[in-house]
Amino acid sequence: MSQMQKTIHKSVSLKGKGLHTGYEVNITFCPAPENHGYKFQRIDLEGKPIIEANADNVVETSRGTVLEENGVRLHTVEHMLASLVGMEIDNVLIEMDGPEAPILDGSAIQYVDAIKSAGIKEQTVERNFYVIKERTVFRDEENNIELVAYPDDQFSVDVMVDYNSKVLGHQYASYHPSHDFEKEIASSRTFVFFHELEILLKNNLIKGGDLQNAIVIMENEVGQDELDRMADLFNKPHVKVKEGILNNIDLRFSNEPARHKLLDILGDLSLIGQPIKGKIVASRPGHYANTQLAKIIKSNIRKELSRIAIPQYNPNEKPLYDINQIKGLLPHRYPFLLIDKILEMNEKVVTGIKNVTMNENFFQGHFPSEPIMPGVLQIEAMAQIGGILALSQVEDPENFQTLFLKIDKVKFKRKVIPGDTIIFRLELLSPIRRGLVNMFGQAFVGDSLAMEGELMAQVSRIKQ
C-alpha cells in the first residue's frame, strides 16, 4: 500500500532553553508543501536564512547534532527531528529565533504534543522511500561502535547500549512500525554521568542544563557534600542518590537510556533527507556514528541517482571550456593533460570528455596487440575534470592545484579503447571545506558505465 506525505494542519509554537547555549528560544512548526522536507529558518537573523536538515550540514556531534549552512548554525536538533519522524511528518518549516532547539524535559514528548495539537494533514504526493539494497556499515573499532543498515521491507531500529557501567548494565531497545512512538519512545530523556557535569559546565556547555531534564547516573560513590555542591551549581534543591541515579526524578522505563539512544538515532537518520526502508542495528550508538551512517546512505542515494542520469554529449554544442581554456585552469601539459572539453558545470556537478585516439603515447606499451586505456589514467582524467570544479570555487585558480588524498571504491566495468569518447560526470559528496574535496565520479562510453569511484583531493596553493 502506498503512503502519502504529511504535514501539519496549522502552525504551532513552543519555547524553552537551549541545553548548551542557555538561550531562551521560541520555535514554530509551520505547514510546508509536498517534497519540502525538514528545513529550519533563523528568523532572528538578517535575511532569515534557511538551514536544511541535511547530513552534509553536520559540523559537530560531541554533545548533540549541530548543523551549519552558509555560516549559520543550529545546535541540538535531534530531539525535534525525532518527533517529526516518529509522528510520520514529512514536510515542515521550523522557525527559530535562536541558535539551539529547546531541551525541554530532555526528551521529545513536548514536541510530539505540539505536533498533535497542530493536527496532521495528509498530502497528495506519495512518500519517497529509499530502500536499503545491501548491508551498509559504519564501524569505529577503537570504541567498539557499529551501526549496520540491512535490507528490509520496512523501517525498524534495534539499539544495544553497553557503557561498562554497573548502573546501566547492558540495555536494549527497539522501534518498529507497530510500536507506539508517542508512548514508548518519545518521553525517554537524555542521560549524563555525574562525573561529567562539572566538566561540561567548565567547558561553557549545559548553560541551560537542569537536573530535571536529564537522568543523572551515579557510577561511583559520592559524598552528600559533593551532591549538595553540585546542586548549588545548578541552583537546585539538594538531592540524594537512589539506586544509582539522583532521586529528583523517577525513571519512565527501566531501559530509558537505551530508548533515548534510539530516539537520537531516529532524529539523526532523518538527515538522510527521506524516509528509508531497512533494518538498523546499532551497538553503542552516538551522534557521530549516527550521522556518519546517514552520510553513507545519503552518498549511496546520490550515486544511484547519478547512474540514472547518464550525461549526453552533443558535439554540435559549444562546450563550457575548450582545451585552451582548460590549459588556463590546470597546470597539466602533454603527455598528462587527459581531458578535452568541459561540457557543463554548476556548484556541485561537472561533466567533461576525453577523446581516446590511437595516437596516445601509452598505447605503445598498453598493449601493442590490444590497446586499452590504463585504468589509472581513466582515474587521472576523472580527477582533472573534478579539479576544474574545485578550482572554479577559488578566486585565482591559476595559482592553485588539486592533489590526491584518497581513491576509494573504484570499479571498472568495461574496456576503454581507441575511438571511444569518455564522458565523465562528477558530483560533490559534501561541501568543500578547508580545501578538502570529496567527489563521486563516473565514466561513460555511450550508454555504458565504464568506471566509477570516489575521489578525495586537497586544493592547495602552488608554491612560487
Sequence and secondary structure as in RCSB ss.txt:
>XXXX:A:sequence
MSQMQKTIHKSVSLKGKGLHTGYEVNITFCPAPENHGYKFQRIDLEGKPIIEANADNVVETSRGTVLEENGVRLH
TVEHMLASLVGMEIDNVLIEMDGPEAPILDGSAIQYVDAIKSAGIKEQTVERNFYVIKERTVFRDEENNIELVAY
PDDQFSVDVMVDYNSKVLGHQYASYHPSHDFEKEIASSRTFVFFHELEILLKNNLIKGGDLQNAIVIMENEVGQD
ELDRMADLFNKPHVKVKEGILNNIDLRFSNEPARHKLLDILGDLSLIGQPIKGKIVASRPGHYANTQLAKIIKSN
IRKELSRIAIPQYNPNEKPLYDINQIKGLLPHRYPFLLIDKILEMNEKVVTGIKNVTMNENFFQGHFPSEPIMPG
VLQIEAMAQIGGILALSQVEDPENFQTLFLKIDKVKFKRKVIPGDTIIFRLELLSPIRRGLVNMFGQAFVGDSLA
MEGELMAQVSRIKQ
>XXXX:A:secstr
   EEEEESS EEEEEEBTTT  EEEEEEEE  TT  EEEEETTSTT  EEE  GGGEEE SSS EEEETTEEEB
  HHHHHHHHHTT   EEEEESSSB B TTSSSHHHHHHHHHH EEEEEEE   EE  S EEEEEGGGTEEEEEE
  SSEEEEEEEE S TTT EEEEEE TTS HHHHTTT   EEEHHHHHHHHHTT  TT  TTSSEEE  S   HH
HHHHHHHHTT     EETTEETTS  SSTTHHHHHHHHHHHHHHGGGSS EEEEEEEES  HHHHHHHHHHHHHH
HHHHHHHHS     TTS  SB HHHHHHH    TTS    EEEEE SSEEEEEEE  TT GGGGTS SSS    H
HHHHHHHHHHHHHHHHTTSS GGGEEEEEEEEEEEEE S   TT EEEEEEEESS  BTTEEEEEEEEEETTEEE
EEEEEEEEEEE   
